[in-house]
């Protein structure tokens, strides 16, 4: 595959990964009751896109028993994390 075909396909694949409901490997709970929102995400993307989350993830690595990793960020609101606009 030539470079001019590779990048658009790679971009399309990344968009598909972000929409994937099955293969996420972390949940992030933001806000406080009753305004809690849970986001599903991919650790590798969070790790490379956010230095803040990289620090959190480095201390909260996935367990060997394949249990889903979850982090809670009660001081962050849903609106601060929502990128659906």
N, C-alpha and C positions, 0 to 999 in steps of 0.2 A: 504494500500500500504506500503510495507516495504521501509526502507531507501535506500536500494540499487536500488530501482526502482524510488523512489521519486526524487532524485537529477537529474538524467538524464532527466526526464520528465519536471521538473521545469526549467532546463537549456534550453530545447527545447521551452518551453512556453515563456521564456524571449526573446529568439531569434525571435520568431514569433511576439511578441509585438514590438520589435525594427523595424521590417519590415512592420508593420501594417500601411497602408495609411489612415485609417479611424478614429481611436480612439486616435490620438495624441491630446494634450491639450495645446500646446504652440508652437509658432513659434519664431525662433531666426534669426534675420537679421544681417549678418556680412559683413564687408567691406564698402567701399564707392563707389558711382556711378563712373564709370559704372561697377565696379566689386563687385556687391552686390550678395550675395547668401542667400537664405532663407532655413533654416533647420526646419523640423517638429520634435517635440520631446515629451517626456513624463516628466512632471514636477517631478513626484515622483522619477524617475530614476536620473534626473539631480540633484535633491535635495540631494540624498545620494551619488552621485559620485563626486560632485564638491563643495567644500566649497565656492569658488568664486561665482558660480551660486546660491548656497543656500542663500547667502547674498542678491543677486539681487532679487531672487524670494520672499524672505520674505518681501520685500518692494513693490512687484508688484503682489500681490495675485489675483487670479481669482475673477472676479466680481460676485455678486449674480445673475446677469442676464444671466449667462452661456456664456458670451462673451469670445471668445478665447483670452488667454493672449499672448502678443507679446512683445519681448524685442529687442532692437537694440544695437548692439555692433560694431560701425563703426571703432573702432581702432583695431579690430581683423580681420585678413584676412581669406579668405575661406580656404586656405591651412593649416592654424593652426587648423581648426576645422574638416577638412575632415578625416574621419576614414575608408574610403572605401578601402584602400590599403590592 
